[in-house]
Amino acid sequence: MRGADSHNESLFTTVRLESFVPVNHPLRPIRTLLNDTLANMDATFSAMYAVDIKGGRPSIAPEKLMRAMLLQVLYSARSERQLVEQIQYNLLFRWFVGLAIEDTVWNHSVFSKNRDRLIEHDAVTELFNATVEMAEQRGLLSGEHFSVDGTLIQAWASHKSMRRKDGSHDGRPPENWHGEPRSNATHESKSDPESRLYRKRAMQHLRCPATWAMC
């Protein structure tokens, strides 16, 4: 019998958010290690938010901010706006950050302000150092040398971000680049100024400075 194309949501649900995440998903062990490290940073977070005891609305939990910031790096979210949008409807992201399905996601500007506080108090650096130390204690680090193919790493820049250095584009790219010469001496990317143009065959591409990766 053909099923009906209907969509009826239940008023209540007993499904746990974690049940949507596969048991072998790589984010599971990462979250476990991250939570262990964040638990050891409780004193640091308490000192950072000591001022909030005097009043005001509760801020975003620093542990949730840290998890969200790590997701931004792992999944190459190019902005806080894009990251918050993903957390809004991506069940994997919600689970990793520690938000329930019915929880409201923060505004991207609020996220940026709270993130700056973590950076200002070197909490991000402490998290990185603590994670490396924990990984070393558990034998997860190796001194073996390995190479990465830079052509597989994308720079955060595109041809549309290229502008003339003299400002003649007035902040906007031309409608058509055809016939207009571009070079690293006359043009630069506004989203990633360190990216450089290079030629491959008859086409012109962007590459990032550290790895010379093609975008």
QUIHUTA-V154768 format. One record per helix or strand. SS is the DSSP state (H for helix, E for strand). FROM is the first residue (numbers start at 1). TO is the last residue. If there is no record, write none. Layout:
<<SS,FROM,TO> <SS,FROM,TO>>
This chain:
<<H,17,20> <H,26,40> <H,42,48> <H,50,54> <H,62,74> <H,80,89> <H,91,97> <H,108,120> <H,123,137> <H,150,152> <H,159,161> <E,162,164> <E,187,189> <E,196,200> <E,203,207> <E,214,214>>
